[in-house]
């Protein structure tokens, strides 16, 4: 083999190895971004379901008031959901103003330190003592 052939072979090997490393790295990054997108979607779905169905205040006539939180429903809340075949745990709290900031919660298990967590807060209203108070519903979710 001549020196030129050896150099061409080495350059080819280096290019192939570089291509493989870039491909593997891109795949890992794609998986990480996909997992974060799934976590974001699950967190959004949890907040939406809580605020428009599960925690929503129902008046004496049976009318459901979306984005109006009934604090009595927080106590028995199940904090695990399944989306797309995956289980997600979450923690929920409600911050509101009533002569100073107050917090209901957190309800649910403590988020693990070693897992990626998604959080989302939405404006809502808290129905307490026959009064509507401005509030914020906060949810932190992670894969179970």
C-alpha positions as a Python dict, from the first residue, in 0.01 Angstrom:
ca = {
    (1, 'X'): (0, 0, 0),
    (2, 'X'): (120, 342, -78),
    (3, 'X'): (110, 634, 159),
    (4, 'X'): (-177, 792, -36),
    (5, 'X'): (-393, 480, -2),
    (6, 'X'): (-319, 459, 372),
    (7, 'X'): (-419, 826, 420),
    (8, 'X'): (-738, 779, 215),
    (9, 'X'): (-827, 473, 425),
    (10, 'X'): (-763, 661, 752),
    (11, 'X'): (-971, 959, 639),
    (12, 'X'): (-1253, 725, 536),
    (13, 'X'): (-1243, 548, 873),
    (14, 'X'): (-1244, 881, 1058),
    (15, 'X'): (-1541, 1004, 853),
    (16, 'X'): (-1736, 682, 915),
    (17, 'X'): (-1667, 696, 1289),
    (18, 'X'): (-1764, 1066, 1300),
    (19, 'X'): (-2087, 994, 1114),
    (20, 'X'): (-2176, 712, 1353),
    (21, 'X'): (-2104, 927, 1660),
    (22, 'X'): (-2314, 1215, 1527),
    (23, 'X'): (-2599, 978, 1440),
    (24, 'X'): (-2599, 818, 1787),
    (25, 'X'): (-2584, 1159, 1954),
    (26, 'X'): (-2872, 1291, 1743),
    (27, 'X'): (-3080, 985, 1827),
    (28, 'X'): (-3019, 1031, 2200),
    (29, 'X'): (-3110, 1399, 2175),
    (30, 'X'): (-3425, 1313, 1981),
    (31, 'X'): (-3532, 1065, 2251),
    (32, 'X'): (-3468, 1322, 2525),
    (33, 'X'): (-3671, 1590, 2345),
    (34, 'X'): (-3954, 1344, 2274),
    (35, 'X'): (-3966, 1245, 2642),
    (36, 'X'): (-3982, 1611, 2746),
    (37, 'X'): (-4261, 1678, 2495),
    (38, 'X'): (-4458, 1382, 2631),
    (39, 'X'): (-4410, 1509, 2987),
    (40, 'X'): (-4524, 1856, 2883),
    (41, 'X'): (-4833, 1713, 2712),
    (42, 'X'): (-4917, 1500, 3016),
    (43, 'X'): (-4877, 1796, 3253),
    (44, 'X'): (-5105, 2008, 3034),
    (45, 'X'): (-5365, 1732, 3017),
    (46, 'X'): (-5357, 1688, 3396),
    (47, 'X'): (-5403, 2062, 3461),
    (48, 'X'): (-5684, 2086, 3208),
    (49, 'X'): (-5870, 1786, 3346),
    (50, 'X'): (-5835, 1908, 3703),
    (51, 'X'): (-5950, 2261, 3629),
    (52, 'X'): (-6245, 2180, 3404),
    (53, 'X'): (-6370, 1851, 3554),
    (54, 'X'): (-6231, 1696, 3868),
    (55, 'X'): (-6180, 2002, 4089),
    (56, 'X'): (-6445, 2223, 3926),
    (57, 'X'): (-6708, 2372, 4154),
    (58, 'X'): (-7065, 2245, 4106),
    (59, 'X'): (-7336, 2482, 4230),
    (60, 'X'): (-7668, 2386, 4392),
    (61, 'X'): (-7837, 2367, 4051),
    (62, 'X'): (-7581, 2113, 3929),
    (63, 'X'): (-7399, 2356, 3698),
    (64, 'X'): (-7030, 2287, 3656),
    (65, 'X'): (-6811, 2600, 3682),
    (66, 'X'): (-6489, 2536, 3489),
    (67, 'X'): (-6170, 2693, 3626),
    (68, 'X'): (-6348, 2744, 3959),
    (69, 'X'): (-6182, 2520, 4216),
    (70, 'X'): (-6378, 2354, 4495),
    (71, 'X'): (-6128, 2310, 4782),
    (72, 'X'): (-6327, 2020, 4927),
    (73, 'X'): (-6240, 1811, 4620),
    (74, 'X'): (-5865, 1845, 4679),
    (75, 'X'): (-5861, 1607, 4976),
    (76, 'X'): (-5967, 1288, 4796),
    (77, 'X'): (-5785, 1361, 4472),
    (78, 'X'): (-5604, 1071, 4303),
    (79, 'X'): (-5260, 1193, 4196),
    (80, 'X'): (-5173, 932, 3934),
    (81, 'X'): (-5280, 936, 3570),
    (82, 'X'): (-5215, 721, 3265),
    (83, 'X'): (-5150, 879, 2926),
    (84, 'X'): (-5042, 683, 2622),
    (85, 'X'): (-4973, 373, 2826),
    (86, 'X'): (-4741, 556, 3069),
    (87, 'X'): (-4817, 640, 3431),
    (88, 'X'): (-4758, 990, 3563),
    (89, 'X'): (-4767, 1103, 3925),
    (90, 'X'): (-4830, 1463, 4015),
    (91, 'X'): (-4847, 1708, 4299),
    (92, 'X'): (-5107, 1985, 4305),
    (93, 'X'): (-5140, 2306, 4505),
    (94, 'X'): (-5365, 2611, 4493),
    (95, 'X'): (-5242, 2959, 4582),
    (96, 'X'): (-5499, 3228, 4649),
    (97, 'X'): (-5538, 3574, 4796),
    (98, 'X'): (-5754, 3622, 5105),
    (99, 'X'): (-5601, 3902, 5309),
    (100, 'X'): (-5257, 3771, 5212),
    (101, 'X'): (-5132, 3480, 5008),
    (102, 'X'): (-5246, 3137, 5122),
    (103, 'X'): (-5167, 2793, 4988),
    (104, 'X'): (-5378, 2479, 4981),
    (105, 'X'): (-5148, 2181, 4950),
    (106, 'X'): (-4934, 2042, 4818),
    (107, 'X'): (-5146, 1734, 4762),
    (108, 'X'): (-4982, 1420, 4626),
    (109, 'X'): (-4647, 1256, 4674),
    (110, 'X'): (-4319, 1443, 4687),
    (111, 'X'): (-4151, 1463, 4346),
    (112, 'X'): (-3836, 1249, 4318),
    (113, 'X'): (-3509, 1437, 4276),
    (114, 'X'): (-3373, 1195, 4015),
    (115, 'X'): (-3656, 1237, 3762),
    (116, 'X'): (-3741, 1511, 3519),
    (117, 'X'): (-4044, 1707, 3631),
    (118, 'X'): (-4284, 1924, 3436),
    (119, 'X'): (-4477, 2203, 3602),
    (120, 'X'): (-4760, 2425, 3493),
    (121, 'X'): (-4972, 2687, 3668),
    (122, 'X'): (-5303, 2827, 3545),
    (123, 'X'): (-5516, 3113, 3667),
    (124, 'X'): (-5843, 3007, 3820),
    (125, 'X'): (-6092, 3101, 4089),
    (126, 'X'): (-6129, 2938, 4429),
    (127, 'X'): (-6479, 2904, 4571),
    (128, 'X'): (-6449, 2931, 4948),
    (129, 'X'): (-6707, 3035, 5207),
    (130, 'X'): (-6953, 3145, 4935),
    (131, 'X'): (-6690, 3377, 4784),
    (132, 'X'): (-6496, 3360, 4460),
    (133, 'X'): (-6127, 3434, 4519),
    (134, 'X'): (-5856, 3477, 4252),
    (135, 'X'): (-5622, 3178, 4258),
    (136, 'X'): (-5354, 2984, 4076),
    (137, 'X'): (-5368, 2606, 4026),
    (138, 'X'): (-5015, 2460, 4011),
    (139, 'X'): (-4928, 2106, 3904),
    (140, 'X'): (-4589, 1934, 3903),
    (141, 'X'): (-4586, 1601, 3716),
    (142, 'X'): (-4329, 1326, 3654),
    (143, 'X'): (-4318, 974, 3517),
    (144, 'X'): (-4415, 717, 3778),
}
